[in-house]
Amino acid sequence: MECGRPPLPRVAQAGFWDAVRSGLAPTAAGVAVGSPKAAERWFREAGGVAGNAPRAGCGRYLSLAEREEIAVGVAAGEPVRVIAARLGRSASTVSREVRRNCGVRGYRALTAQVRAEQRARRPKTAKLAGNGELRGWVQARLEWRWSPEQISAMLKREFAGRPEMQVSHEAIYQAIYVQGRGALRRELAACLRTGRALRRPRQAASRGGKIKDMVMISDRPAEAADRAVPGHWEGDLITGKNNKSAIGTLVERSTRFVLLLHLPASHDAAAVAAAMTAAMATLPAQLRRSLTWDQGKEMAGHAQITLATGLNVYFCDPHSPWQRGSNENTNGLLRQYFPKGSDLSVHSREQLEAVAAELNSRPRKTLGWRSAAQALDEVLTAAA
């Protein structure tokens, strides 16, 4: 028999995950429950997916403490609904628990807990592990940098009559990350947008600087806000190591179509204005209505851009990245191709065009699983 420290109670593990869900870093959450090493193991075993971990008092499965409460209630002759209300569970959950685990000596919490754990350990082949065709299809799309949700949605479309070729996006995440369910190659995690399953809050960046004659987003026409009319764009820069290199990013609000600005030598106001003018010259007039940007100094030439392209430029409030939410989302996707801390000046115009084409060909949930390229084509066809 092994000696040593007994395992931490389940309530400590649940407390750890509740702290992580509230925004606390995993290391800090581990310190808060009194065992950083155990917390590191819990985080690793769950693959960083909070949904795989228990919540205190409200998890999917009954805890030992809840079973002890049920045992006390049953021994006292309390109705099932009374016990369930006290636990915050449904009456059917408590009724099923008592029926399944009531033996000759009545309902015993410890016996019920052992039986539940034995049932949970039963061997079961994951869907992706047991279906080579499905696994190959999913792996190929992950390598194309599709998200698990996009893959799940397109499986339903491509294989509508074959339930064995359909899988949830959560199952795909778990097949990559969760120990014991590794049906997919773990290195495919690098193809995911963030490289990890548990997301962290991002801080809004500010490049400062007063810009002359700014028109604020509050003055932007309502047609831009409701996305009903195409031609309204959001833009920003993604920067490389030490902010010495950059790529301009533009997203059309209605179709989510992406354009990338090649800025190999500089990303000052003059370079951005020139690249913006060149990019917009490739678009018809109905797709050049407005542009929303943050208050970065690279947009100091906004009047020149408006004169050359017809785009009315509007500026976001300070520290308000959600006011250009589509662009923020796209910049996150682009970091799969252009990692933070890298030199962005090494990428050619042709490489940027290839990345934009790949993004524009992805199915998008917000577009009813059409791609941005399809949505834009529909707009242009309707206008013809």
Sine and cosine of phi, psi and omega as CSV:
sin_phi,cos_phi,sin_psi,cos_psi,sin_omega,cos_omega
0.00,0.00,0.75,-0.67,-0.03,-1.00
-0.98,0.20,0.64,-0.76,0.06,-1.00
-0.97,-0.23,0.27,-0.96,0.04,-1.00
0.64,-0.77,-0.16,-0.99,-0.07,-1.00
-0.95,0.30,0.75,-0.66,0.03,-1.00
-0.92,0.39,0.43,-0.90,-0.02,-1.00
-0.90,0.43,0.50,-0.87,0.04,-1.00
-0.91,0.42,0.55,-0.83,0.02,-1.00
-0.90,0.43,0.39,-0.92,-0.04,-1.00
-0.85,0.52,-0.52,0.86,-0.03,-1.00
-0.90,0.44,-0.53,0.85,0.04,-1.00
-0.93,0.37,-0.66,0.75,0.03,-1.00
-0.90,0.43,-0.69,0.73,0.03,-1.00
-0.89,0.45,-0.63,0.78,0.04,-1.00
-0.90,0.44,-0.62,0.78,0.05,-1.00
-0.86,0.52,-0.75,0.66,-0.05,-1.00
-0.94,0.35,-0.57,0.82,0.07,-1.00
-0.89,0.46,-0.61,0.79,0.04,-1.00
-0.92,0.40,-0.63,0.77,0.03,-1.00
-0.90,0.44,-0.68,0.73,0.00,-1.00
-0.90,0.44,-0.50,0.87,-0.01,-1.00
-0.98,0.22,-0.11,0.99,0.06,-1.00
0.91,-0.41,-0.05,1.00,0.00,-1.00
-0.97,0.26,0.64,-0.77,0.04,-1.00
-0.90,0.43,0.54,-0.84,-0.04,-1.00
-0.81,0.59,-0.66,0.75,0.00,-1.00
-0.89,0.45,-0.72,0.69,0.01,-1.00
-0.91,0.42,-0.60,0.80,0.03,-1.00
-0.91,0.41,-0.60,0.80,0.05,-1.00
-0.89,0.45,-0.66,0.75,0.06,-1.00
-0.89,0.45,-0.62,0.78,-0.04,-1.00
-0.89,0.45,-0.55,0.84,0.00,-1.00
-1.00,-0.06,-0.02,1.00,0.13,-0.99
1.00,-0.04,0.20,0.98,0.02,-1.00
-0.42,-0.91,1.00,0.09,0.00,-1.00
-0.86,0.51,-0.60,0.80,-0.03,-1.00
-0.92,0.39,-0.69,0.72,0.04,-1.00
-0.90,0.44,-0.63,0.78,0.00,-1.00
-0.89,0.45,-0.63,0.78,0.05,-1.00
-0.88,0.48,-0.63,0.77,0.02,-1.00
-0.92,0.38,-0.69,0.73,0.02,-1.00
-0.87,0.50,-0.70,0.72,-0.02,-1.00
-0.89,0.46,-0.68,0.73,-0.02,-1.00
-0.92,0.38,-0.69,0.73,-0.05,-1.00
-0.92,0.40,-0.51,0.86,0.03,-1.00
-1.00,0.07,0.01,1.00,0.00,-1.00
0.92,0.40,0.36,0.93,-0.04,-1.00
0.96,0.27,0.14,0.99,-0.03,-1.00
-0.99,-0.12,0.95,-0.32,-0.06,-1.00
-0.88,0.47,-0.48,0.88,-0.01,-1.00
-0.91,0.41,-0.31,0.95,0.03,-1.00
-0.99,0.12,-0.13,0.99,-0.14,-0.99
-0.96,-0.29,0.39,-0.92,-0.06,-1.00
-0.97,0.22,0.51,-0.86,0.17,-0.98
-0.96,-0.27,0.59,-0.80,-0.01,-1.00
-0.92,0.40,0.89,-0.46,0.13,-0.99
0.98,0.20,-0.12,0.99,-0.06,-1.00
-0.61,-0.79,0.45,0.89,0.00,-1.00
-0.97,0.25,0.09,-1.00,0.01,-1.00
-0.92,0.40,-0.59,0.81,-0.07,-1.00
-0.95,-0.30,0.53,-0.85,0.06,-1.00
-0.92,0.40,0.64,-0.77,0.05,-1.00
-1.00,-0.03,0.19,-0.98,0.05,-1.00
-0.88,0.48,-0.64,0.77,0.01,-1.00
-0.88,0.47,-0.64,0.77,0.02,-1.00
-0.93,0.38,-0.63,0.78,0.02,-1.00
-0.91,0.42,-0.59,0.81,0.06,-1.00
-0.90,0.43,-0.61,0.79,0.05,-1.00
-0.91,0.41,-0.62,0.78,0.05,-1.00
-0.90,0.43,-0.68,0.73,-0.01,-1.00
-0.87,0.49,-0.66,0.75,0.03,-1.00
-0.90,0.45,-0.69,0.72,0.00,-1.00
-0.91,0.42,-0.67,0.74,0.01,-1.00
-0.90,0.44,-0.68,0.73,0.01,-1.00
-0.89,0.45,-0.52,0.86,0.00,-1.00
-1.00,0.08,-0.04,1.00,0.02,-1.00
0.97,0.23,0.37,0.93,-0.01,-1.00
-0.96,0.27,0.56,-0.83,0.08,-1.00
-0.89,0.45,0.48,-0.88,-0.02,-1.00
-0.85,0.53,-0.64,0.77,-0.04,-1.00
-0.91,0.42,-0.55,0.83,0.03,-1.00
-0.93,0.37,-0.71,0.70,0.03,-1.00
-0.88,0.47,-0.71,0.70,-0.03,-1.00
-0.89,0.46,-0.66,0.75,0.00,-1.00
-0.89,0.45,-0.62,0.78,0.00,-1.00
-0.92,0.40,-0.55,0.83,-0.01,-1.00
-1.00,0.08,-0.26,0.96,-0.10,-1.00
0.97,0.23,0.41,0.91,0.02,-1.00
-0.94,-0.34,0.25,-0.97,0.08,-1.00
-0.97,0.24,0.47,-0.88,0.00,-1.00
-0.89,0.46,-0.57,0.82,-0.01,-1.00
-0.92,0.40,-0.57,0.82,0.04,-1.00
-0.89,0.46,-0.73,0.68,-0.02,-1.00
-0.93,0.37,-0.67,0.74,0.00,-1.00
-0.88,0.48,-0.70,0.72,0.01,-1.00
-0.91,0.41,-0.63,0.78,0.02,-1.00
-0.88,0.47,-0.71,0.70,-0.02,-1.00
-0.92,0.39,-0.67,0.74,-0.04,-1.00
-0.90,0.43,-0.63,0.78,-0.06,-1.00
-0.97,0.25,-0.46,0.89,-0.17,-0.98
-0.86,-0.52,0.28,0.96,0.01,-1.00
-1.00,0.01,0.89,-0.45,-0.04,-1.00
-0.97,-0.26,-0.32,-0.95,-0.03,-1.00
-0.88,0.48,-0.59,0.81,-0.03,-1.00
-1.00,-0.04,0.25,0.97,-0.02,-1.00
1.00,0.01,-0.31,-0.95,-0.03,-1.00
-1.00,0.03,0.83,-0.56,0.03,-1.00
-0.85,-0.52,0.81,-0.59,-0.11,-0.99
-0.87,0.49,-0.73,0.68,-0.07,-1.00
-0.91,0.42,-0.65,0.76,0.03,-1.00
-0.89,0.45,-0.67,0.74,0.01,-1.00
-0.90,0.44,-0.62,0.79,0.00,-1.00
-0.91,0.42,-0.69,0.73,0.01,-1.00
-0.88,0.47,-0.71,0.71,0.01,-1.00
-0.88,0.47,-0.66,0.75,-0.01,-1.00
-0.89,0.45,-0.67,0.74,0.00,-1.00
-0.92,0.39,-0.59,0.81,0.05,-1.00
-0.91,0.40,-0.66,0.75,0.04,-1.00
-0.90,0.43,-0.61,0.79,-0.03,-1.00
-0.93,0.36,-0.42,0.91,-0.04,-1.00
-1.00,0.04,0.05,1.00,-0.06,-1.00
-0.87,0.49,0.62,-0.78,-0.02,-1.00
-0.93,0.36,0.71,-0.70,-0.01,-1.00
-0.50,-0.87,0.85,-0.52,-0.02,-1.00
-0.97,0.24,0.81,-0.59,0.04,-1.00
-0.89,0.45,0.50,-0.87,-0.07,-1.00
-0.86,0.50,-0.68,0.73,0.00,-1.00
-0.93,0.36,-0.52,0.86,0.00,-1.00
-0.95,0.31,-0.54,0.84,-0.09,-1.00
-1.00,-0.10,-0.03,1.00,-0.05,-1.00
-0.78,-0.62,0.98,-0.17,-0.06,-1.00
-0.90,0.44,-0.62,0.78,0.00,-1.00
-0.90,0.44,-0.72,0.70,0.02,-1.00
-0.90,0.44,-0.70,0.72,-0.02,-1.00
-0.88,0.48,-0.67,0.74,0.01,-1.00
-0.90,0.43,-0.64,0.77,0.00,-1.00
-0.90,0.44,-0.70,0.71,-0.02,-1.00
-0.92,0.40,-0.71,0.71,-0.02,-1.00
-0.88,0.47,-0.62,0.78,0.01,-1.00
-0.89,0.45,-0.67,0.74,-0.02,-1.00
-0.95,0.31,-0.54,0.84,0.10,-1.00
-0.89,0.46,-0.62,0.78,0.03,-1.00
-0.93,0.37,-0.40,0.92,0.11,-0.99
-0.99,0.14,0.01,1.00,0.00,-1.00
0.94,0.34,0.48,0.88,0.20,-0.98
-0.96,0.29,0.50,-0.87,0.08,-1.00
-0.99,0.17,0.40,-0.92,0.06,-1.00
-0.82,0.57,-0.59,0.81,0.01,-1.00
-0.92,0.38,-0.64,0.77,0.07,-1.00
-0.89,0.46,-0.67,0.74,0.00,-1.00
-0.89,0.46,-0.72,0.69,-0.01,-1.00
-0.87,0.49,-0.68,0.74,-0.02,-1.00
-0.91,0.40,-0.66,0.75,-0.03,-1.00
-0.96,0.28,-0.46,0.89,0.12,-0.99
-0.87,0.49,-0.65,0.76,0.01,-1.00
-0.90,0.44,-0.57,0.82,0.02,-1.00
-0.97,0.23,-0.72,0.69,-0.09,-1.00
-0.95,0.30,-0.52,0.85,-0.09,-1.00
-0.79,-0.61,0.80,0.60,-0.11,-0.99
-0.86,0.52,-0.56,0.83,-0.05,-1.00
-0.99,-0.12,0.16,0.99,-0.06,-1.00
-0.80,-0.60,1.00,0.01,-0.03,-1.00
-0.87,0.49,-0.43,0.90,0.01,-1.00
-0.94,0.34,-0.25,0.97,0.02,-1.00
-0.97,-0.24,0.43,0.90,0.03,-1.00
-0.79,-0.61,0.64,-0.77,-0.04,-1.00
-0.48,-0.88,0.52,-0.85,-0.03,-1.00
-0.97,0.23,0.38,-0.92,0.03,-1.00
-0.91,0.41,-0.51,0.86,0.03,-1.00
-0.91,0.42,-0.62,0.79,0.03,-1.00
-0.90,0.44,-0.57,0.82,0.03,-1.00
-0.92,0.38,-0.71,0.70,0.06,-1.00
-0.84,0.54,-0.72,0.69,-0.06,-1.00
-0.93,0.38,-0.56,0.83,0.01,-1.00
-0.91,0.42,-0.43,0.90,0.04,-1.00
-1.00,0.06,-0.69,0.72,-0.25,-0.97
-0.98,-0.22,-0.59,0.80,-0.22,-0.98
-0.99,0.11,0.76,-0.65,0.01,-1.00
-0.86,0.51,0.69,-0.72,0.01,-1.00
1.00,0.03,-0.13,0.99,0.02,-1.00
-0.81,-0.59,0.44,0.90,-0.12,-0.99
-0.97,0.26,0.90,0.44,0.01,-1.00
-0.96,0.28,-0.38,0.92,0.01,-1.00
-0.95,-0.32,0.45,-0.89,0.01,-1.00
-0.88,0.48,0.76,-0.65,-0.10,-1.00
-0.90,0.43,-0.47,0.88,-0.01,-1.00
-0.92,0.39,-0.23,0.97,0.07,-1.00
-0.92,0.40,-0.24,0.97,0.08,-1.00
-0.85,0.52,-0.49,0.87,0.01,-1.00
-0.92,0.39,-0.34,0.94,0.01,-1.00
-0.99,0.12,-0.24,0.97,0.03,-1.00
-0.96,0.28,0.37,-0.93,-0.13,-0.99
-0.84,0.54,-0.73,0.69,-0.08,-1.00
-0.98,-0.20,-0.19,0.98,-0.09,-1.00
0.98,0.20,0.04,1.00,0.04,-1.00
-0.49,-0.87,0.38,-0.92,-0.07,-1.00
-1.00,0.03,-0.47,0.88,-0.01,-1.00
-0.99,-0.13,0.91,-0.40,-0.12,-0.99
-0.99,0.13,0.48,-0.88,0.00,-1.00
-0.91,-0.41,0.52,-0.86,0.03,-1.00
-0.90,0.43,0.61,-0.79,0.01,-1.00
-0.98,-0.21,0.55,-0.84,0.04,-1.00
-1.00,-0.06,0.68,-0.74,0.05,-1.00
-0.95,0.31,0.78,-0.63,0.00,-1.00
-1.00,0.00,0.50,-0.86,0.03,-1.00
-0.74,-0.67,0.79,-0.62,0.03,-1.00
-0.98,-0.20,-0.01,1.00,0.17,-0.99
0.88,0.47,-0.08,-1.00,0.06,-1.00
0.99,-0.12,0.76,-0.65,0.04,-1.00
-0.99,0.15,0.68,-0.73,0.00,-1.00
-0.90,-0.43,0.74,-0.67,-0.06,-1.00
-0.95,0.32,0.66,-0.75,0.12,-0.99
0.86,0.50,0.64,0.77,0.06,-1.00
-0.93,0.36,0.63,-0.78,0.17,-0.99
-0.94,-0.35,0.85,-0.52,-0.15,-0.99
-0.99,0.16,0.31,-0.95,-0.06,-1.00
-0.88,0.47,-0.41,0.91,0.02,-1.00
-0.90,0.43,-0.34,0.94,0.03,-1.00
-0.99,-0.11,0.03,1.00,0.02,-1.00
-0.93,0.36,0.65,-0.76,-0.04,-1.00
-0.88,0.48,0.49,-0.87,-0.05,-1.00
-0.88,0.47,-0.48,0.88,-0.02,-1.00
-0.90,0.44,-0.44,0.90,0.07,-1.00
-0.97,0.26,-0.60,0.80,-0.05,-1.00
-0.93,0.38,-0.61,0.79,-0.08,-1.00
-1.00,-0.01,0.01,1.00,0.08,-1.00
0.89,0.46,0.26,0.96,-0.05,-1.00
-0.97,0.25,-0.51,0.86,-0.07,-1.00
-0.94,-0.33,0.81,-0.59,0.02,-1.00
-0.96,0.29,0.32,-0.95,0.06,-1.00
0.95,-0.32,0.02,1.00,0.04,-1.00
-0.97,-0.24,0.81,-0.58,-0.16,-0.99
-0.90,-0.43,0.43,-0.90,0.18,-0.98
-0.87,-0.49,0.60,-0.80,-0.04,-1.00
-0.60,-0.80,0.28,-0.96,0.00,-1.00
-0.15,-0.99,0.07,-1.00,0.16,-0.99
-0.93,-0.37,0.62,-0.79,0.31,-0.95
-0.97,-0.25,0.70,-0.71,-0.12,-0.99
-0.93,-0.38,0.40,-0.92,0.00,-1.00
-0.99,-0.13,-0.37,-0.93,-0.08,-1.00
-0.85,0.52,0.78,-0.62,0.02,-1.00
0.83,0.55,0.42,0.91,0.03,-1.00
0.85,0.53,0.44,0.90,-0.04,-1.00
-1.00,0.02,-0.25,0.97,0.03,-1.00
-0.69,-0.73,0.33,-0.94,-0.06,-1.00
-0.36,-0.93,0.33,-0.94,0.15,-0.99
-0.77,-0.64,0.73,-0.68,0.06,-1.00
-0.99,0.13,0.65,-0.76,-0.03,-1.00
-0.82,-0.57,0.74,-0.67,0.02,-1.00
-0.78,-0.63,0.69,-0.72,0.01,-1.00
-0.73,-0.68,0.80,-0.60,0.06,-1.00
-0.98,0.19,0.79,-0.61,-0.18,-0.98
-0.92,0.39,-0.55,0.83,-0.07,-1.00
-0.98,0.19,-0.69,0.72,-0.08,-1.00
-0.97,-0.24,-0.20,0.98,-0.08,-1.00
0.91,0.43,0.39,0.92,0.02,-1.00
-0.94,0.33,0.66,-0.75,-0.12,-0.99
-0.94,-0.35,0.70,-0.71,0.19,-0.98
-0.84,-0.54,0.62,-0.79,0.04,-1.00
-0.90,-0.44,0.72,-0.70,-0.02,-1.00
-0.99,-0.11,0.81,-0.59,0.00,-1.00
-0.99,0.11,0.89,-0.45,-0.04,-1.00
-0.78,-0.62,0.92,0.38,-0.16,-0.99
-0.94,0.33,-0.52,0.86,-0.11,-0.99
-0.98,-0.22,-0.54,0.84,-0.07,-1.00
-0.35,-0.94,0.40,-0.92,0.12,-0.99
-0.78,-0.63,0.62,0.79,0.10,-1.00
-0.99,0.16,-0.03,-1.00,-0.11,-0.99
-0.87,0.49,-0.65,0.76,-0.03,-1.00
-0.92,0.39,-0.68,0.74,0.00,-1.00
-0.91,0.41,-0.66,0.75,0.00,-1.00
-0.92,0.40,-0.66,0.75,0.01,-1.00
-0.89,0.45,-0.66,0.75,0.01,-1.00
-0.91,0.41,-0.70,0.71,-0.01,-1.00
-0.92,0.40,-0.62,0.78,0.02,-1.00
-0.90,0.43,-0.69,0.72,0.00,-1.00
-0.88,0.47,-0.68,0.74,0.00,-1.00
-0.91,0.42,-0.67,0.74,-0.02,-1.00
-0.91,0.40,-0.69,0.73,-0.05,-1.00
-0.95,0.32,-0.39,0.92,0.02,-1.00
-0.91,0.42,-0.33,0.94,0.00,-1.00
-0.99,0.12,-0.09,1.00,-0.10,-1.00
-0.94,-0.33,0.53,-0.85,0.08,-1.00
-0.92,0.38,0.32,-0.95,-0.11,-0.99
-0.86,0.51,-0.57,0.82,-0.05,-1.00
-0.93,0.36,-0.19,0.98,0.05,-1.00
-0.97,-0.24,0.26,0.97,0.02,-1.00
-0.79,-0.62,0.97,0.25,-0.05,-1.00
-0.96,-0.27,-0.78,0.62,-0.03,-1.00
-0.46,-0.89,0.29,-0.96,0.06,-1.00
-0.68,-0.74,0.75,-0.66,0.05,-1.00
-0.93,-0.38,0.78,-0.63,-0.08,-1.00
-0.68,-0.73,0.29,-0.96,0.13,-0.99
-0.99,0.12,-0.12,-0.99,-0.12,-0.99
-1.00,-0.06,0.58,0.81,0.06,-1.00
-0.95,0.32,0.53,-0.85,-0.07,-1.00
-0.91,0.42,-0.33,0.94,0.00,-1.00
-0.91,0.42,-0.22,0.98,0.00,-1.00
-0.98,-0.21,0.35,0.94,0.02,-1.00
-0.90,0.43,-0.37,0.93,0.03,-1.00
-1.00,-0.04,0.50,0.87,-0.08,-1.00
-0.88,0.47,-0.55,0.83,0.01,-1.00
-0.91,0.42,-0.63,0.78,0.05,-1.00
-0.90,0.44,-0.64,0.77,0.02,-1.00
-0.90,0.44,-0.70,0.71,0.01,-1.00
-0.88,0.48,-0.69,0.72,-0.02,-1.00
-0.90,0.44,-0.62,0.78,-0.09,-1.00
-0.99,0.14,-0.51,0.86,-0.15,-0.99
-0.90,-0.44,-0.33,0.94,-0.10,-0.99
1.00,0.07,0.00,1.00,0.03,-1.00
-0.98,0.22,0.83,-0.56,0.16,-0.99
-0.99,0.14,0.82,-0.57,-0.10,-1.00
-0.99,-0.14,0.78,-0.63,0.03,-1.00
-0.86,-0.51,0.55,-0.83,-0.08,-1.00
-0.92,-0.39,0.66,-0.75,0.03,-1.00
-0.96,0.29,0.33,-0.94,0.14,-0.99
-0.93,0.37,0.43,-0.91,0.00,-1.00
-0.85,0.52,0.64,-0.77,0.07,-1.00
0.83,0.56,0.67,0.74,-0.03,-1.00
-0.75,-0.66,0.90,0.44,-0.05,-1.00
-0.89,0.45,-0.38,0.92,0.00,-1.00
-0.92,0.40,-0.29,0.96,0.03,-1.00
-0.96,0.29,-0.21,0.98,0.18,-0.98
-0.77,-0.63,0.86,0.50,-0.13,-0.99
-0.89,0.46,-0.64,0.77,-0.01,-1.00
-0.90,0.44,-0.64,0.77,0.00,-1.00
-0.94,0.34,-0.63,0.78,0.06,-1.00
-0.87,0.49,-0.68,0.74,0.03,-1.00
-0.88,0.47,-0.69,0.73,0.00,-1.00
-0.91,0.42,-0.64,0.77,0.02,-1.00
-0.88,0.47,-0.57,0.82,0.08,-1.00
-0.90,0.43,-0.66,0.75,0.04,-1.00
-0.90,0.43,-0.62,0.79,-0.05,-1.00
-0.92,0.39,-0.39,0.92,0.01,-1.00
-0.93,0.38,-0.25,0.97,0.14,-0.99
-0.91,0.41,-0.52,0.85,-0.04,-1.00
-0.99,-0.10,-0.54,0.84,-0.09,-1.00
-0.81,-0.59,0.99,0.15,-0.11,-0.99
-0.88,0.48,0.48,-0.88,0.09,-1.00
-0.88,0.48,0.59,-0.81,0.02,-1.00
1.00,0.10,0.02,1.00,0.02,-1.00
-0.99,-0.13,0.21,-0.98,0.03,-1.00
-1.00,0.01,0.94,-0.34,-0.08,-1.00
-0.99,0.14,-0.20,0.98,-0.03,-1.00
-0.96,0.29,-0.23,0.97,-0.05,-1.00
-0.98,0.20,-0.21,0.98,-0.06,-1.00
-1.00,0.08,0.76,-0.65,-0.01,-1.00
-0.98,0.19,0.22,-0.98,0.06,-1.00
-0.87,0.50,-0.62,0.78,0.00,-1.00
-0.91,0.42,-0.61,0.80,0.05,-1.00
-0.91,0.42,-0.66,0.75,0.03,-1.00
-0.90,0.44,-0.64,0.77,0.02,-1.00
-0.91,0.42,-0.61,0.80,0.02,-1.00
-0.92,0.40,-0.65,0.76,0.03,-1.00
-0.91,0.42,-0.71,0.71,0.02,-1.00
-0.87,0.49,-0.66,0.75,0.02,-1.00
-0.89,0.45,-0.62,0.79,0.01,-1.00
-0.92,0.40,-0.68,0.74,0.05,-1.00
-0.90,0.44,-0.67,0.75,-0.06,-1.00
-0.95,0.31,-0.24,0.97,0.02,-1.00
-1.00,-0.10,-0.09,1.00,0.00,-1.00
-0.97,0.26,0.62,-0.78,0.12,-0.99
-0.93,0.36,0.64,-0.77,-0.06,-1.00
-0.85,-0.53,0.77,-0.64,0.00,-1.00
-0.85,0.53,-0.69,0.73,-0.06,-1.00
-0.92,0.39,-0.28,0.96,0.03,-1.00
-0.97,-0.26,0.34,0.94,-0.04,-1.00
0.93,0.37,0.53,0.85,-0.01,-1.00
0.92,0.40,0.34,0.94,0.26,-0.97
-0.99,0.11,0.30,-0.95,0.10,-0.99
-1.00,0.03,0.28,-0.96,0.05,-1.00
-0.89,0.45,-0.60,0.80,0.03,-1.00
-0.90,0.45,-0.65,0.76,0.04,-1.00
-0.91,0.42,-0.67,0.74,-0.02,-1.00
-0.89,0.45,-0.68,0.74,0.01,-1.00
-0.91,0.42,-0.65,0.76,0.02,-1.00
-0.88,0.48,-0.63,0.77,0.05,-1.00
-0.90,0.44,-0.64,0.77,0.03,-1.00
-0.89,0.46,-0.73,0.68,-0.03,-1.00
-0.92,0.38,-0.60,0.80,0.02,-1.00
-0.91,0.41,-0.66,0.76,0.01,-1.00
-0.91,0.41,-0.51,0.86,-0.02,-1.00
-0.99,0.15,-0.28,0.96,-0.07,-1.00
-0.95,0.30,0.00,0.00,0.00,0.00
